[in-house]
Amino acid sequence: MEYPWAIQTEGLTRRFGARTALDSLSLHIPRGTIFGFLGPNGAGKTTTVRLLLGLLHPDAGWARIMGLPVGNESRRLVGVLLDRDGLYDNLSAWDNLDFYGAIHQLPIPDRGKRIEDLLRFSDLWERRDELVGGWSKGMRQKLALARALLADPPLLILDEPTSGLDPASLKVVRDLIVSLAADRQRTIFLCTHNLAEAERICTQVGLIRAGRLLLQEEPRALRLRMSRPQVVITTGGLSDAAIAAVRRLPEVQELTADGAELTLTLSEPAASERVVTTLVAEGTGVREVRHATRSLEDIYLELMQEEG
């Protein structure tokens, strides 16, 4: 039976002097997942990546990649794109990949075919002979992704791959990432600050703060579990008496009035009907009722504040 976890850690801990950078991290990331690892600067994301790559050794706990303990064998299963793209400015796109292909000991005939396939996949084939020193960051990131894929690894670890990209380049790189995991044969471990991006492409997310994992869950399930019913009501005009009457309702947990619009957090979804009835009883004309959905960013910010 195939080992089910692409990444598994238990009690993974790393200290730097008196500071605990990572505190008993336990992750179980299934194969074929796009996993978003989210947290503020200094949360422990980079330390986690270095431990998974064997660049640091844990003070406690352990990690496995595709069932293998972290070490030389597991590193062969991982393609990596960290904060630096690792490209040589004075080499062409082809020569950059050929250089790294030689490091991976890819046979020359297979190497050429692999390079061509990756350059075509990345839409860089027509620019294969250009020096990459003059390329935009978006193009360099596409080539760096191709470099990480040279040995066809089952696991990709990407650290902020879309940071600093313009919207057009961001979409191109994001679409590449999604296509890489489309057949569920490759797992992607994505460190990112871009919560909208994580919500759009990740099948699981993990939130980490001060070295501790707060949760690991599917974005949709997380929103459903942590969302409180919210409703936005547009009226023909709000009186102080109408606002006060709604505020007195026991189901209303939070209320914000902005002109003719009310934004409410309710204890249960059905309470919106009672709110509308109360407004009408106060002589308020109700034009629209919209049920709002909390985003991953909303939940993330709430958790960070609770932990702060």
N, C-alpha and C positions, 0 to 999 in steps of 0.2 A: 504493500500500500504506500502511495506517495506521501511524503511528509507534508502535512497540510499548511504549515506556517512558512512564509517567506522570511519573516523576522520573528524571533521569539527572545524575549529577555525576561529574566526573573531576578528581582531585587538588585538590579544593576545600580551600583553606587560608585561615585568618583568624588574624591576630595582633593582640594588644592590647599594645603596647609590647614588652617582652621575653617576654611569655607567649603561647604558641601555643594558642589556644582550639580550633582545628580544624586537623588535620594530615593533609593529602592524602586527604580523604574521597572515596571512589569508590562510588557507589550506582547500582544499576539496578533500579528498581521497576516491574514490569509494570503495565499498566492493569488495573483491576478487582481490585486487591490491597487487603486490609486489612493495612497494614504497621505493625508495632509497633516504635517506636524506643526502645530501652531503655538506661538507663545511670544512674549515680548523679548527684547534683547536681554541677554543674560539669564534666560529661563533654563538653559541646559540643552538647547537643540544642537549646537555645534559640538558640545561634549559628547552627546549621544552618537552623533555621526562618527566622531573620531574613535569612539569605543567600538562601534560596529565595523569600522575599517581596520581595527587593530592598531591604530596610531597611538592610542592610549590603552592602559591596562586598568581594569576596575579594581577598586579597593574591596568590593564585595559584589556578590551576584555573578551572573553569567549572561552571555548572549550567544545565539545560534543563527546562522544564515542558511536557509534551506536544510536545516537539521544538522549542519556542521558547526562545530565550535569555531569561534572567530580565530582566523589564522591564515596561513598561506593558501590552503585549499579553498576556504570560503571567499577569499579575496578574488579568486578567479571567476566567481559567480556574480561579481558586482561591477557595474559601470558607474562612474562617478562624475558629477559636475558640481564643483564647489564654487566658492565666491570668485575665484580666478578661472578663466576659461582654459588655461593651459595651452593656448595656441602660440605659435612662433610667427611674429609679424613678418619676418623676412623670408618665409616660406609660402608657397601657394597653398590653396585649399587641398589639392591632391597631395602635395608633398607633406603637409601636416599629417594627413591621415595615413600616408605611407610610412612616415616615421613612427607613429604610434602602432601601426600594424606590425612593424618589425619588432617593436618592444613586446607586443603580445605573441610574437613568434608565429604569426600567421604565414603559411606557405605563400610564396610569391604569386603563383597563378590564382589561388583562392583570394589572396589579399586584393589583387586588382579588381576582381569581380565584386568583392565586398565593398570596396571603396566606391566603385561606380554605382552600385545599388543604393548606398547611403547618400551619395551626392544627388542622385535623382530623387530619392525619397524626400530629401531636404530642399528640393528645388534649387540646388546649387550647381548642377552639372554644367551649365553653360559658363560658369565662372570658376571652373576648377583650376585654371592656370593662373588666376590672379593672386597676387600677394595679399594676404589677409590683413596686413598692417593698416590699410586704408579703408577697411570695411566698417560698416555701422555695427553697433552693439547687437542689434537684432540678427544680422547675418552671422556675426561671430557666435552668437548663442546657438544658432541652428547648426553651425559647423561643430561646435563643442558638443552638442547632443550627438551628432554623428560620430564624433571621436569616442564618446562614452559607449556607443553601441557597436564598436568595431568587433569585439569578440562575441557579439550576440549574447550578452549576459541576461539571465532570467530576472535580475534585480537591478534597478537603477536608483541611485541615491542622488537627488538633485537639491542643491542648496540655493534658494532664491533664484531660479532660472529666468524669471521674468522681471527681476528688479531693474529699474531704470530704463525699461523699454517704452517706446512710444506705443500708442494704442494699436496701430496696425501691426507692429512687430510682436507685441504681446499676444495678439490673437493668433498669429502664425505659429509662435512657439507653443502656445497653449494647445492649439489644434494638433500639433505634432505630438505633444505629450499624450493627449487623449488617444490618438491613433496608435501609439506604441503599446497601449494597454488594451486595445480594442478586442484582441483575440483571447484575452485573459491568460495568456501564456507568460506575460511579463508583469512583475510587480514594480510599482513606482513609489518610492519614499520621498515625499516632497516637503521640504522645509520652506515655509513661505509666511510673509506678513500680509499677503493679499488675501483677505478673508472672502471677498466676493469671488475671487478666482478659485479658492478652495471649495466654496459652496457650489460652484458651477461644475467642477471637474472631479472632485474627490468622492470616492465611494465610502471612505471612512476618514474620520479626523481624530486626532489626539490633541488635547489642550494641556500644555505644560506651563507651570509657573514656579519660579524659585526652586527648580530641580525636581518638583513633584508633579506627577501626572494627575490631572484633575478628572479626566474622563477619556474614554475611547469609544466612539459610536459613529453610526451612519448619520450624515448631516440631517437627513429628513427625519429620522427617528429622534434625533436630539431636539430639533425644533418642536416636534409634537410633544415631547416629554416636558420641555422647559417653557413652552409658550403658555402664557396666560391669555385668555380670550380678550381681544382688543377690537374696538369698533370705532369708526369715524362717522359722525352724523353731521350732515350739512343741512342747515335750516334756513328759513327766511329771515332770521334775526332772533337773537337771544336776549331775553330780559334777565336781570339779576335774580328775579324770583324763580324763573325757570331753571337757571343754573343751580340755585340753592336747593330746589326741590329734587333735582337729579342727584346732587351731591349727598342728600340725606338717604338715598336708597342704600340698603345694606349690601347689595351686590356690587356697588360701585367702589372699587379699590383706589383708583386714581382718576382724576378728571383734569383736562386742560381745555380751556375755552380760548379760541382764537377767532375773533370776529363772529361770524355766523356759524362757526364749525366747532364741534365738540369731539375731543379724542378721549376715549374712556378705556380703562382696564377693568374688566369685570371678573367676578368670581366664577361665572359660568356663562357659556355662550347664549343660553336662552334668556338671560337677563336683558338682552338688548330690546326685547319686545316690551318689557316693563319700562325701560327708559323712554322708548318712543311714546308709550301711553302717557307717561308722566309729562313729557314735553307738550303733547297735544292738549292735555288737561290744563296746562298753563297758558294755552293760546299760542303755542309755537307751531309754525308750519314746518313740517319735516320734508325735505326734498330728496335726500339720499341717505342710505345706510350702507356703509362698507365695512366688511370684516377684514381687519389687517392681519398680516402674517409677520412674525418676528424673523429677522434674518439671523444668519450665523454670527454676523458682526454684533448684533444686539446682545445675543447670548454670551458671546466672548467677552464683551465689555462688562456685562453684569458679573460674570464669573471672576474677571480680573479685579473688579471693585470689591467683591465679597472676600476675595483672598487677600486683598491689600491691607 
